[in-house]
């Protein structure tokens, strides 16, 4: 039995993963999906990692999954806990010393689309409404602080891109994953929030 440690993205909550958690638990695995203190101006990446480590407790056989901005947090957790694998889903992939707020210029990112188009274009309306109700403001007060690791953790790492992602298009994620991790991403259909739009497929991928 593995423990899947599920880290949400910016301005979100652990609820984001609830459908994937149900799939994983139905197959006998444990899950942890904490709320990060992302609306707290006093909290930065280290405090986000603290929240995850506290939620994990003494669990073992950890597979750490970071969604979007959660990919900045996942390697910090892997640097502090014995982790079997890192999985980055539709990720922002950090490099040593890079502040989150500098990610867009550091990767030559070109934005496009409106909020709903970028995040929820293929999510059922009732889930979109609930996700928006639960969402929180993402504090940027400490997003200018450097990513603290000097090197990527010595943990097997996989990257999963979403072929229909309008926030982080496939060609963008392929390039950044290659440049920063030397990894060719795996791929599934769907937009930026597959835990809501394609939970069964995402859970099957995590189990693979």
Secondary structure, DSSP 8 states (H G I E B T S, - for coil): --EEEEE--TT--GGGGHHHHHHHHHTT-EEE-----TT-TT--HHHHHHHHHHHHTT--SEEEEEETTHHHHHHHHHHHS-EEEEEEES-----TT--GGGHHHHTT----S-HHHHH-TTS-HHHHHHHHHH------TTTTS----SS--SS-EEEEEETT-SSS-HHHHHHHHHHHH----EEESS-S-HHHH-HHHHHHHHH-
